Amino acid sequence: MTLHTTPLHALIVVDVQRAFVRGDDALPEAARLVDRTADLIARARATGALVVHVQNDGAAGADDEPHTAGWELHHPVEAGPTEVVIRKTHDDAFQETSLGALLTASGVRSLAVCGLMSEMCVQATARSAVALGYRVALPYDAHATYDIPAEPGISAAVPAATVSRVAAWPLSRDADVTARAEDVTFTAVPSPTGP
């Protein structure tokens, strides 16, 4: 893991929705995730960096079915020119959404990705950001997932912390996987007419 010290233009907060961070069905590390993502959001806002809350639209009957209590975002949104919500239906927040166009229009060249689930939406979004040429930071303590249950004949249960570590590992070649969210810094998005 590296120490990421260069300020970033944007923060992508993936699927931090009530169904996954509150109640009996919350992620095992929900308290840590909520704390770290709240800190990242506050610090990104304070510098004028772009904050994008990604909200997953689950299928009918899913915990994150649109317009249900579980679908609601956990963190309050301060909607404006530098803070937006983008809804998605795929793991990758770039797929069939306006995220790429928003980042381009805002002049973003670097970003941090946080949220859940580590091995699904966080990894898919970070991979696409890298493939699109963004400098990407993935703060390890600001993404999380569930335990993977045992599967007879395949494996024993896999703890959530191990799943998150494995999800981050392949990204470490092309993204800055940092140990702590507090080491990630932000700066205002560049002026579209600036350098």
TORPA-4810 file (N, C-alpha, C, O; in nm, 3 decimals):
<nodes>
NODE_1_0.084_-0.118_0.000_0.000_0.000_0.000_0.088_0.124_0.000_0.195_0.127_0.061_M
NODE_2_0.040_0.225_-0.069_0.118_0.347_-0.081_0.052_0.459_-0.001_-0.065_0.452_0.035_T
NODE_3_0.133_0.562_0.027_0.080_0.682_0.090_0.047_0.780_-0.022_0.136_0.825_-0.094_L
NODE_4_-0.080_0.812_-0.035_-0.125_0.899_-0.143_-0.125_1.043_-0.094_-0.203_1.078_-0.005_H
NODE_5_-0.037_1.127_-0.150_-0.025_1.263_-0.100_-0.067_1.370_-0.199_-0.087_1.485_-0.160_T
NODE_6_-0.082_1.336_-0.326_-0.122_1.436_-0.425_-0.273_1.458_-0.417_-0.350_1.362_-0.425_T
NODE_7_-0.316_1.584_-0.402_-0.460_1.610_-0.389_-0.539_1.565_-0.512_-0.491_1.572_-0.625_P
NODE_8_-0.660_1.519_-0.487_-0.748_1.466_-0.592_-0.861_1.564_-0.622_-0.899_1.644_-0.536_L
NODE_9_-0.915_1.556_-0.744_-1.021_1.646_-0.788_-1.161_1.600_-0.750_-1.253_1.681_-0.746_H
NODE_10_-1.180_1.471_-0.722_-1.316_1.420_-0.701_-1.317_1.302_-0.605_-1.218_1.232_-0.587_A
NODE_11_-1.434_1.282_-0.545_-1.461_1.168_-0.458_-1.585_1.099_-0.510_-1.689_1.161_-0.527_L
NODE_12_-1.573_0.968_-0.537_-1.686_0.887_-0.582_-1.726_0.798_-0.464_-1.650_0.711_-0.423_I
NODE_13_-1.846_0.820_-0.410_-1.896_0.746_-0.294_-1.997_0.644_-0.346_-2.108_0.681_-0.386_V
NODE_14_-1.960_0.518_-0.347_-2.037_0.414_-0.413_-2.133_0.343_-0.317_-2.090_0.276_-0.223_V
NODE_15_-2.263_0.358_-0.343_-2.368_0.276_-0.281_-2.372_0.275_-0.129_-2.407_0.173_-0.069_D
NODE_16_-2.338_0.385_-0.065_-2.350_0.391_0.081_-2.497_0.422_0.112_-2.535_0.536_0.139_V
NODE_17_-2.575_0.315_0.107_-2.720_0.322_0.119_-2.765_0.255_0.249_-2.697_0.166_0.301_Q
NODE_18_-2.877_0.297_0.300_-2.922_0.255_0.433_-2.933_0.104_0.450_-2.902_0.053_0.558_R
NODE_19_-2.974_0.032_0.348_-2.990_-0.113_0.360_-2.861_-0.183_0.399_-2.864_-0.290_0.460_A
NODE_20_-2.748_-0.122_0.365_-2.619_-0.188_0.383_-2.542_-0.140_0.505_-2.445_-0.203_0.546_F
NODE_21_-2.584_-0.028_0.564_-2.506_0.027_0.675_-2.586_0.045_0.803_-2.533_0.095_0.902_V
NODE_22_-2.713_0.006_0.803_-2.797_0.019_0.923_-2.868_-0.114_0.951_-2.896_-0.191_0.860_R
NODE_23_-2.895_-0.137_1.077_-2.977_-0.252_1.116_-2.902_-0.384_1.119_-2.780_-0.389_1.106_G
NODE_24_-2.979_-0.491_1.137_-2.922_-0.624_1.153_-2.851_-0.676_1.029_-2.762_-0.761_1.040_D
NODE_25_-2.888_-0.625_0.911_-2.827_-0.674_0.787_-2.713_-0.585_0.738_-2.671_-0.597_0.623_D
NODE_26_-2.665_-0.496_0.823_-2.556_-0.405_0.784_-2.426_-0.482_0.764_-2.408_-0.591_0.818_A
NODE_27_-2.338_-0.424_0.685_-2.204_-0.480_0.667_-2.135_-0.501_0.802_-2.161_-0.426_0.896_L
NODE_28_-2.048_-0.601_0.814_-1.977_-0.619_0.941_-1.896_-0.495_0.982_-1.883_-0.467_1.101_P
NODE_29_-1.843_-0.422_0.886_-1.762_-0.304_0.914_-1.837_-0.175_0.882_-1.776_-0.075_0.844_E
NODE_30_-1.968_-0.175_0.897_-2.050_-0.058_0.860_-2.011_0.068_0.937_-2.004_0.176_0.879_A
NODE_31_-1.986_0.056_1.066_-1.953_0.174_1.146_-1.825_0.239_1.096_-1.818_0.361_1.083_A
NODE_32_-1.723_0.158_1.069_-1.598_0.211_1.016_-1.620_0.274_0.879_-1.571_0.383_0.853_R
NODE_33_-1.694_0.206_0.793_-1.719_0.258_0.658_-1.791_0.392_0.663_-1.752_0.486_0.593_L
NODE_34_-1.894_0.403_0.743_-1.970_0.527_0.754_-1.881_0.640_0.807_-1.888_0.753_0.758_V
NODE_35_-1.800_0.609_0.907_-1.709_0.709_0.963_-1.610_0.759_0.858_-1.591_0.879_0.843_D
NODE_36_-1.546_0.667_0.787_-1.443_0.705_0.688_-1.503_0.777_0.568_-1.445_0.874_0.519_R
NODE_37_-1.618_0.731_0.521_-1.678_0.798_0.406_-1.729_0.937_0.444_-1.720_1.030_0.364_T
NODE_38_-1.782_0.952_0.565_-1.826_1.084_0.611_-1.709_1.181_0.617_-1.722_1.297_0.577_A
NODE_39_-1.595_1.134_0.665_-1.476_1.218_0.673_-1.428_1.258_0.533_-1.396_1.374_0.509_D
NODE_40_-1.424_1.162_0.442_-1.383_1.193_0.305_-1.476_1.296_0.241_-1.430_1.390_0.176_L
NODE_41_-1.606_1.277_0.259_-1.704_1.371_0.202_-1.682_1.511_0.258_-1.680_1.609_0.183_I
NODE_42_-1.666_1.521_0.388_-1.648_1.653_0.451_-1.522_1.722_0.400_-1.523_1.841_0.372_A
NODE_43_-1.414_1.647_0.388_-1.289_1.707_0.343_-1.293_1.742_0.195_-1.235_1.842_0.154_R
NODE_44_-1.359_1.660_0.114_-1.373_1.693_-0.029_-1.458_1.818_-0.046_-1.423_1.907_-0.124_A
NODE_45_-1.568_1.827_0.026_-1.654_1.947_0.020_-1.576_2.072_0.058_-1.587_2.176_-0.008_R
NODE_46_-1.497_2.062_0.164_-1.426_2.179_0.217_-1.326_2.238_0.117_-1.294_2.356_0.124_A
NODE_47_-1.278_2.156_0.025_-1.179_2.204_-0.072_-1.241_2.241_-0.207_-1.173_2.297_-0.293_T
NODE_48_-1.369_2.210_-0.227_-1.432_2.236_-0.356_-1.415_2.125_-0.456_-1.441_2.143_-0.575_G
NODE_49_-1.369_2.007_-0.408_-1.360_1.891_-0.496_-1.502_1.844_-0.532_-1.597_1.870_-0.458_A
NODE_50_-1.515_1.777_-0.644_-1.642_1.721_-0.686_-1.674_1.599_-0.599_-1.590_1.512_-0.582_L
NODE_51_-1.796_1.594_-0.545_-1.841_1.478_-0.467_-1.957_1.415_-0.544_-2.058_1.479_-0.571_V
NODE_52_-1.940_1.287_-0.580_-2.044_1.214_-0.653_-2.093_1.099_-0.565_-2.016_1.009_-0.531_V
NODE_53_-2.220_1.105_-0.528_-2.283_0.996_-0.454_-2.346_0.904_-0.557_-2.432_0.946_-0.634_H
NODE_54_-2.303_0.779_-0.561_-2.358_0.682_-0.653_-2.463_0.601_-0.576_-2.437_0.551_-0.467_V
NODE_55_-2.582_0.590_-0.635_-2.695_0.523_-0.569_-2.742_0.409_-0.658_-2.785_0.430_-0.771_Q
NODE_56_-2.732_0.287_-0.605_-2.772_0.170_-0.683_-2.923_0.152_-0.681_-2.987_0.160_-0.576_N
NODE_57_-2.980_0.127_-0.799_-3.121_0.093_-0.812_-3.132_-0.059_-0.819_-3.112_-0.118_-0.925_D
NODE_58_-3.164_-0.121_-0.707_-3.176_-0.266_-0.703_-3.303_-0.314_-0.771_-3.392_-0.235_-0.804_G
NODE_59_-3.310_-0.444_-0.791_-3.428_-0.505_-0.854_-3.548_-0.501_-0.759_-3.532_-0.477_-0.639_A
NODE_60_-3.665_-0.523_-0.812_-3.787_-0.528_-0.730_-3.769_-0.633_-0.620_-3.730_-0.746_-0.647_A
NODE_61_-3.797_-0.594_-0.498_-3.784_-0.684_-0.384_-3.646_-0.684_-0.320_-3.630_-0.740_-0.212_G
NODE_62_-3.547_-0.622_-0.384_-3.412_-0.616_-0.327_-3.408_-0.515_-0.214_-3.494_-0.427_-0.204_A
NODE_63_-3.307_-0.526_-0.128_-3.293_-0.434_-0.016_-3.278_-0.289_-0.062_-3.313_-0.196_0.010_D
NODE_64_-3.224_-0.271_-0.184_-3.203_-0.136_-0.238_-3.298_-0.106_-0.355_-3.263_-0.032_-0.447_D
NODE_65_-3.416_-0.165_-0.349_-3.518_-0.133_-0.450_-3.546_0.017_-0.445_-3.562_0.072_-0.337_E
NODE_66_-3.552_0.084_-0.561_-3.574_0.230_-0.561_-3.697_0.272_-0.481_-3.801_0.207_-0.482_P
NODE_67_-3.679_0.382_-0.412_-3.784_0.450_-0.335_-3.830_0.371_-0.213_-3.939_0.394_-0.161_H
NODE_68_-3.745_0.278_-0.166_-3.769_0.211_-0.039_-3.673_0.272_0.063_-3.581_0.345_0.027_T
NODE_69_-3.695_0.242_0.191_-3.608_0.297_0.296_-3.463_0.251_0.277_-3.370_0.330_0.298_A
NODE_70_-3.442_0.126_0.239_-3.307_0.075_0.221_-3.232_0.137_0.105_-3.109_0.136_0.104_G
NODE_71_-3.302_0.190_0.008_-3.243_0.250_-0.111_-3.187_0.390_-0.082_-3.098_0.437_-0.153_W
NODE_72_-3.239_0.456_0.020_-3.197_0.593_0.051_-3.048_0.599_0.082_-2.991_0.506_0.140_E
NODE_73_-2.985_0.709_0.043_-2.844_0.730_0.075_-2.829_0.754_0.224_-2.912_0.821_0.286_L
NODE_74_-2.722_0.701_0.282_-2.697_0.720_0.425_-2.651_0.863_0.454_-2.698_0.925_0.549_H
NODE_75_-2.558_0.913_0.374_-2.503_1.047_0.397_-2.591_1.154_0.331_-2.633_1.136_0.217_H
NODE_76_-2.619_1.263_0.401_-2.694_1.372_0.340_-2.616_1.430_0.222_-2.493_1.437_0.224_P
NODE_77_-2.689_1.472_0.121_-2.629_1.528_0.000_-2.650_1.679_0.002_-2.761_1.727_0.025_V
NODE_78_-2.543_1.754_-0.022_-2.551_1.899_-0.038_-2.549_1.929_-0.188_-2.446_1.969_-0.242_E
NODE_79_-2.662_1.908_-0.252_-2.670_1.919_-0.397_-2.626_2.057_-0.445_-2.661_2.159_-0.385_A
NODE_80_-2.551_2.059_-0.552_-2.502_2.183_-0.610_-2.406_2.152_-0.722_-2.398_2.037_-0.766_G
NODE_81_-2.334_2.251_-0.770_-2.246_2.229_-0.885_-2.130_2.134_-0.857_-2.074_2.076_-0.951_P
NODE_82_-2.092_2.117_-0.729_-1.982_2.026_-0.698_-2.025_1.906_-0.614_-1.941_1.838_-0.555_T
NODE_83_-2.156_1.880_-0.607_-2.204_1.760_-0.536_-2.331_1.711_-0.601_-2.432_1.782_-0.607_E
NODE_84_-2.326_1.588_-0.650_-2.438_1.533_-0.727_-2.463_1.387_-0.688_-2.380_1.322_-0.625_V
NODE_85_-2.580_1.339_-0.728_-2.616_1.198_-0.714_-2.632_1.140_-0.853_-2.696_1.199_-0.940_V
NODE_86_-2.571_1.024_-0.873_-2.587_0.950_-0.999_-2.641_0.813_-0.966_-2.583_0.740_-0.885_I
NODE_87_-2.752_0.777_-1.028_-2.811_0.645_-1.006_-2.758_0.546_-1.110_-2.727_0.583_-1.223_R
NODE_88_-2.747_0.420_-1.066_-2.695_0.317_-1.156_-2.772_0.187_-1.139_-2.841_0.166_-1.039_K
NODE_89_-2.758_0.099_-1.238_-2.820_-0.033_-1.231_-2.717_-0.145_-1.254_-2.753_-0.262_-1.252_T
NODE_90_-2.592_-0.108_-1.275_-2.483_-0.205_-1.295_-2.378_-0.186_-1.186_-2.378_-0.083_-1.119_H
NODE_91_-2.290_-0.283_-1.168_-2.183_-0.268_-1.070_-2.097_-0.146_-1.100_-2.066_-0.069_-1.010_D
NODE_92_-2.059_-0.129_-1.225_-1.972_-0.020_-1.268_-2.052_0.110_-1.276_-2.147_0.121_-1.354_D
NODE_93_-2.014_0.209_-1.196_-2.086_0.337_-1.194_-2.071_0.416_-1.323_-2.143_0.514_-1.344_A
NODE_94_-1.979_0.375_-1.410_-1.965_0.442_-1.540_-2.060_0.383_-1.645_-2.093_0.450_-1.743_F
NODE_95_-2.103_0.258_-1.624_-2.182_0.189_-1.726_-2.324_0.243_-1.733_-2.400_0.236_-1.636_Q
NODE_96_-2.359_0.298_-1.849_-2.492_0.350_-1.877_-2.536_0.459_-1.778_-2.653_0.468_-1.742_E
NODE_97_-2.439_0.542_-1.733_-2.470_0.657_-1.649_-2.401_0.780_-1.707_-2.328_0.771_-1.806_T
NODE_98_-2.424_0.892_-1.645_-2.361_1.018_-1.688_-2.230_1.046_-1.614_-2.176_1.157_-1.626_S
NODE_99_-2.177_0.950_-1.539_-2.058_0.975_-1.458_-1.939_1.020_-1.543_-1.874_1.119_-1.510_L
NODE_100_-1.909_0.948_-1.649_-1.795_0.986_-1.733_-1.809_1.126_-1.790_-1.713_1.203_-1.789_G
NODE_101_-1.927_1.158_-1.840_-1.951_1.291_-1.897_-1.939_1.399_-1.790_-1.885_1.507_-1.816_A
NODE_102_-1.988_1.370_-1.670_-1.978_1.467_-1.560_-1.832_1.494_-1.525_-1.793_1.609_-1.510_L
NODE_103_-1.753_1.389_-1.511_-1.612_1.407_-1.476_-1.538_1.485_-1.583_-1.458_1.574_-1.552_L
NODE_104_-1.565_1.454_-1.709_-1.501_1.526_-1.819_-1.541_1.673_-1.819_-1.456_1.761_-1.828_T
NODE_105_-1.670_1.699_-1.807_-1.719_1.837_-1.808_-1.665_1.917_-1.690_-1.649_2.038_-1.699_A
NODE_106_-1.638_1.850_-1.579_-1.589_1.917_-1.458_-1.438_1.934_-1.458_-1.383_2.000_-1.370_S
NODE_107_-1.370_1.876_-1.557_-1.225_1.887_-1.562_-1.152_1.796_-1.466_-1.034_1.818_-1.437_G
NODE_108_-1.219_1.694_-1.418_-1.158_1.601_-1.323_-1.054_1.514_-1.392_-1.079_1.460_-1.500_V
NODE_109_-0.938_1.502_-1.329_-0.833_1.414_-1.381_-0.788_1.310_-1.278_-0.715_1.216_-1.310_R
NODE_110_-0.834_1.329_-1.154_-0.795_1.236_-1.048_-0.911_1.222_-0.949_-0.988_1.317_-0.929_S
NODE_111_-0.923_1.104_-0.889_-1.037_1.079_-0.801_-1.009_0.968_-0.702_-0.920_0.885_-0.721_L
NODE_112_-1.086_0.969_-0.595_-1.084_0.859_-0.498_-1.217_0.786_-0.509_-1.321_0.846_-0.535_A
NODE_113_-1.212_0.654_-0.488_-1.333_0.572_-0.489_-1.345_0.508_-0.351_-1.248_0.454_-0.298_V
NODE_114_-1.466_0.516_-0.292_-1.491_0.454_-0.162_-1.633_0.398_-0.163_-1.709_0.423_-0.257_C
NODE_115_-1.669_0.324_-0.059_-1.805_0.273_-0.048_-1.813_0.122_-0.042_-1.732_0.057_0.024_G
NODE_116_-1.913_0.066_-0.110_-1.936_-0.078_-0.104_-1.999_-0.128_-0.234_-2.051_-0.049_-0.313_L
NODE_117_-1.994_-0.253_-0.256_-1.920_-0.363_-0.199_-1.781_-0.367_-0.264_-1.765_-0.341_-0.383_M
NODE_118_-1.682_-0.398_-0.183_-1.543_-0.395_-0.229_-1.520_-0.471_-0.358_-1.459_-0.420_-0.451_S
NODE_119_-1.569_-0.595_-0.362_-1.539_-0.685_-0.473_-1.634_-0.667_-0.591_-1.616_-0.731_-0.695_E
NODE_120_-1.733_-0.583_-0.576_-1.831_-0.565_-0.682_-1.826_-0.421_-0.734_-1.747_-0.390_-0.823_M
NODE_121_-1.909_-0.335_-0.680_-1.926_-0.200_-0.736_-1.804_-0.112_-0.716_-1.771_-0.033_-0.804_C
NODE_122_-1.737_-0.122_-0.602_-1.616_-0.041_-0.580_-1.508_-0.082_-0.678_-1.449_0.003_-0.746_V
NODE_123_-1.480_-0.212_-0.687_-1.376_-0.258_-0.778_-1.410_-0.226_-0.924_-1.325_-0.178_-0.998_Q
NODE_124_-1.533_-0.251_-0.964_-1.572_-0.227_-1.104_-1.559_-0.079_-1.140_-1.512_-0.046_-1.249_A
NODE_125_-1.600_0.009_-1.050_-1.592_0.152_-1.075_-1.447_0.199_-1.079_-1.410_0.277_-1.166_T
NODE_126_-1.366_0.152_-0.986_-1.225_0.190_-0.984_-1.153_0.139_-1.110_-1.072_0.211_-1.168_A
NODE_127_-1.183_0.017_-1.152_-1.121_-0.038_-1.274_-1.155_0.047_-1.396_-1.068_0.078_-1.477_R
NODE_128_-1.281_0.086_-1.409_-1.320_0.169_-1.523_-1.252_0.304_-1.518_-1.209_0.355_-1.621_S
NODE_129_-1.243_0.363_-1.399_-1.176_0.493_-1.386_-1.031_0.484_-1.431_-0.981_0.572_-1.502_A
NODE_130_-0.962_0.377_-1.390_-0.824_0.356_-1.434_-0.818_0.340_-1.585_-0.734_0.401_-1.652_V
NODE_131_-0.906_0.257_-1.639_-0.907_0.232_-1.784_-0.935_0.359_-1.864_-0.890_0.373_-1.977_A
NODE_132_-1.010_0.452_-1.805_-1.042_0.578_-1.872_-0.933_0.683_-1.855_-0.945_0.794_-1.906_L
NODE_133_-0.827_0.648_-1.783_-0.713_0.737_-1.771_-0.711_0.829_-1.650_-0.627_0.918_-1.643_G
NODE_134_-0.800_0.808_-1.556_-0.798_0.888_-1.434_-0.691_0.835_-1.339_-0.664_0.715_-1.336_Y
NODE_135_-0.631_0.925_-1.263_-0.546_0.884_-1.151_-0.641_0.849_-1.038_-0.723_0.932_-0.999_R
NODE_136_-0.632_0.728_-0.986_-0.732_0.675_-0.892_-0.666_0.639_-0.759_-0.560_0.575_-0.755_V
NODE_137_-0.730_0.682_-0.650_-0.690_0.639_-0.516_-0.803_0.555_-0.458_-0.921_0.588_-0.473_A
NODE_138_-0.766_0.448_-0.392_-0.862_0.360_-0.326_-0.821_0.349_-0.180_-0.736_0.267_-0.146_L
NODE_139_-0.882_0.430_-0.091_-0.847_0.420_0.050_-0.902_0.291_0.109_-1.023_0.269_0.112_P
NODE_140_-0.811_0.206_0.155_-0.848_0.071_0.196_-0.951_0.068_0.309_-1.038_-0.019_0.310_Y
NODE_141_-0.941_0.161_0.404_-1.034_0.157_0.516_-1.166_0.227_0.487_-1.249_0.242_0.577_D
NODE_142_-1.187_0.269_0.361_-1.312_0.337_0.324_-1.392_0.258_0.222_-1.477_0.314_0.152_A
NODE_143_-1.367_0.128_0.212_-1.455_0.039_0.136_-1.474_-0.089_0.215_-1.388_-0.127_0.294_H
NODE_144_-1.586_-0.155_0.194_-1.620_-0.272_0.275_-1.717_-0.362_0.201_-1.771_-0.326_0.097_A
NODE_145_-1.738_-0.480_0.258_-1.831_-0.576_0.199_-1.880_-0.673_0.307_-1.851_-0.655_0.425_T
NODE_146_-1.953_-0.774_0.265_-2.003_-0.879_0.354_-1.910_-0.999_0.353_-1.828_-1.014_0.263_Y
NODE_147_-1.924_-1.084_0.455_-1.859_-1.215_0.454_-1.916_-1.295_0.337_-2.034_-1.280_0.303_D
NODE_148_-1.834_-1.378_0.277_-1.884_-1.471_0.176_-1.911_-1.603_0.247_-1.819_-1.659_0.308_I
NODE_149_-2.034_-1.655_0.241_-2.065_-1.777_0.314_-1.990_-1.898_0.258_-1.947_-1.900_0.143_P
NODE_150_-1.977_-1.998_0.342_-1.913_-2.123_0.300_-1.993_-2.185_0.186_-2.115_-2.172_0.179_A
NODE_151_-1.922_-2.253_0.100_-1.985_-2.326_-0.010_-1.927_-2.467_-0.010_-1.811_-2.485_-0.047_E
NODE_152_-2.006_-2.567_0.033_-1.954_-2.704_0.040_-1.888_-2.746_-0.091_-1.942_-2.726_-0.200_P
NODE_153_-1.772_-2.805_-0.076_-1.698_-2.852_-0.192_-1.616_-2.743_-0.261_-1.539_-2.772_-0.352_G
NODE_154_-1.634_-2.618_-0.218_-1.558_-2.508_-0.280_-1.467_-2.441_-0.179_-1.345_-2.438_-0.197_I
NODE_155_-1.525_-2.387_-0.070_-1.441_-2.321_0.030_-1.518_-2.301_0.159_-1.641_-2.309_0.164_S
NODE_156_-1.442_-2.273_0.263_-1.501_-2.231_0.390_-1.548_-2.086_0.373_-1.524_-2.024_0.270_A
NODE_157_-1.613_-2.034_0.474_-1.656_-1.894_0.471_-1.533_-1.804_0.457_-1.425_-1.835_0.508_A
NODE_158_-1.550_-1.693_0.387_-1.441_-1.598_0.368_-1.480_-1.469_0.439_-1.581_-1.408_0.405_V
NODE_159_-1.401_-1.427_0.539_-1.435_-1.305_0.613_-1.434_-1.181_0.524_-1.355_-1.173_0.429_P
NODE_160_-1.521_-1.086_0.555_-1.534_-0.964_0.476_-1.401_-0.891_0.458_-1.372_-0.840_0.350_A
NODE_161_-1.321_-0.886_0.565_-1.191_-0.815_0.554_-1.102_-0.879_0.450_-1.029_-0.810_0.379_A
NODE_162_-1.106_-1.011_0.439_-1.027_-1.080_0.338_-1.080_-1.053_0.199_-1.003_-1.033_0.105_T
NODE_163_-1.211_-1.052_0.185_-1.272_-1.022_0.055_-1.231_-0.882_0.009_-1.195_-0.863_-0.107_V
NODE_164_-1.236_-0.784_0.100_-1.198_-0.648_0.065_-1.051_-0.639_0.024_-1.017_-0.569_-0.071_S
NODE_165_-0.966_-0.710_0.095_-0.822_-0.709_0.064_-0.798_-0.769_-0.074_-0.721_-0.714_-0.153_R
NODE_166_-0.863_-0.880_-0.103_-0.847_-0.944_-0.233_-0.902_-0.855_-0.345_-0.844_-0.850_-0.453_V
NODE_167_-1.011_-0.786_-0.320_-1.069_-0.696_-0.420_-0.975_-0.581_-0.452_-0.967_-0.538_-0.567_A
NODE_168_-0.905_-0.530_-0.351_-0.815_-0.416_-0.372_-0.683_-0.458_-0.436_-0.622_-0.379_-0.507_A
NODE_169_-0.640_-0.578_-0.411_-0.507_-0.622_-0.455_-0.481_-0.602_-0.604_-0.380_-0.542_-0.638_W
NODE_170_-0.567_-0.648_-0.696_-0.536_-0.630_-0.838_-0.538_-0.484_-0.883_-0.480_-0.451_-0.986_P
NODE_171_-0.603_-0.398_-0.807_-0.605_-0.256_-0.842_-0.474_-0.187_-0.806_-0.445_-0.080_-0.859_L
NODE_172_-0.396_-0.247_-0.717_-0.276_-0.181_-0.667_-0.168_-0.161_-0.773_-0.075_-0.083_-0.753_S
NODE_173_-0.179_-0.229_-0.886_-0.083_-0.208_-0.995_-0.107_-0.074_-1.065_-0.012_-0.010_-1.110_R
NODE_174_-0.233_-0.033_-1.074_-0.268_0.084_-1.154_-0.330_0.198_-1.073_-0.341_0.310_-1.123_D
NODE_175_-0.370_0.172_-0.951_-0.431_0.274_-0.865_-0.348_0.285_-0.737_-0.271_0.195_-0.704_A
NODE_176_-0.365_0.395_-0.668_-0.298_0.412_-0.540_-0.389_0.355_-0.432_-0.486_0.419_-0.392_D
NODE_177_-0.357_0.235_-0.384_-0.433_0.175_-0.275_-0.366_0.219_-0.146_-0.258_0.172_-0.112_V
NODE_178_-0.432_0.309_-0.075_-0.377_0.364_0.048_-0.437_0.294_0.168_-0.551_0.247_0.161_T
NODE_179_-0.364_0.287_0.276_-0.413_0.219_0.395_-0.524_0.297_0.463_-0.621_0.239_0.511_A
NODE_180_-0.510_0.430_0.467_-0.602_0.510_0.547_-0.667_0.622_0.466_-0.600_0.692_0.390_R
NODE_181_-0.796_0.638_0.483_-0.869_0.745_0.416_-0.815_0.882_0.456_-0.815_0.975_0.376_A
NODE_182_-0.769_0.894_0.579_-0.720_1.024_0.626_-0.596_1.071_0.549_-0.562_1.189_0.555_E
NODE_183_-0.529_0.982_0.478_-0.412_1.021_0.399_-0.449_1.073_0.261_-0.362_1.122_0.189_D
NODE_184_-0.575_1.063_0.222_-0.621_1.111_0.092_-0.658_1.258_0.107_-0.731_1.296_0.199_V
NODE_185_-0.607_1.340_0.016_-0.637_1.484_0.019_-0.706_1.525_-0.110_-0.700_1.455_-0.211_T
NODE_186_-0.771_1.640_-0.105_-0.850_1.687_-0.218_-0.813_1.831_-0.252_-0.755_1.904_-0.171_F
NODE_187_-0.848_1.870_-0.373_-0.833_2.007_-0.420_-0.954_2.039_-0.507_-1.023_1.949_-0.556_T
NODE_188_-0.979_2.165_-0.526_-1.093_2.206_-0.610_-1.077_2.152_-0.751_-0.965_2.138_-0.801_A
NODE_189_-1.188_2.122_-0.813_-1.181_2.078_-0.953_-1.124_2.193_-1.035_-1.155_2.309_-1.009_V
NODE_190_-1.041_2.161_-1.134_-0.980_2.268_-1.214_-1.085_2.344_-1.295_-1.189_2.289_-1.331_P
NODE_191_-1.055_2.467_-1.323_-1.143_2.547_-1.407_-1.144_2.488_-1.547_-1.038_2.451_-1.599_S
NODE_192_-1.263_2.476_-1.611_-1.267_2.422_-1.746_-1.183_2.502_-1.845_-1.143_2.449_-1.949_P
NODE_193_-1.158_2.628_-1.814_-1.076_2.709_-1.904_-0.933_2.720_-1.857_-0.849_2.782_-1.923_T
NODE_194_-0.903_2.658_-1.740_-0.769_2.665_-1.682_-0.676_2.562_-1.743_-0.714_2.492_-1.837_G
NODE_195_-0.554_2.553_-1.690_-0.456_2.459_-1.745_-0.492_2.314_-1.719_-0.419_2.224_-1.759_P
</nodes>
